[in-house]
Amino acid sequence: MSEASAPLDLQAGHHALGWSGVIMLILTEASLFIYLQFSYYYFVAQNGRNFFPASPPEFKLSLPNTIILLISSITAWRASRAARTHARGRTSFWLILTIILGAIFLAVQFQEWASKPFNPSTNAYGSLYFTITGFHMAHVAAGLLILFFLLLWLVMRRIDERRESPVGVGAAYWHFVDVVWLTVFFSLYIVPHL
């Protein structure tokens, strides 16, 4: 049987079915965040400075939290890279570190929610702030579950030399979550200061 006619291993590399699935998931979820941010910018365009709260959001928690999430993207990338080289110990280490950083991000985000002087029913800004950040937090939580199950699969040896792609697929979703946060951070925290 020639190499061209050999059956495609749907569990290996970038030809794995998981890649198609995560790409479609990312496109779908990106649409959700585009619609939410469109709503935000629509209100900004209609109301100008009156749309924002009297005191713009502070960076005391949000900026360090953004840095934490960006570092977690690096650790997810390192986990994916380690999986491709079949380094089980390093893959586990980087996955655990990514999970810890993601959990810290969520904890800080909940703390930030509690410190806000407004709530979802205060005004349109408050409603959109909690809706957008809430959806993002739900995606971070889903990403943490994915990373946890990848770690579990690694321990159970379901990820091996032939099937390392699930780690890359999980890392791709985590990168998506991080990129979305950058747009959320810009919209909700930086734009009100401009």
Salt bridges, closest charged atoms under 4 A:
ASP9 OD2 - ARG162 NH2 2.66
GLU29 OE1 - HIS139 NE2 2.38
GLU112 OE2 - LYS116 NZ 3.06
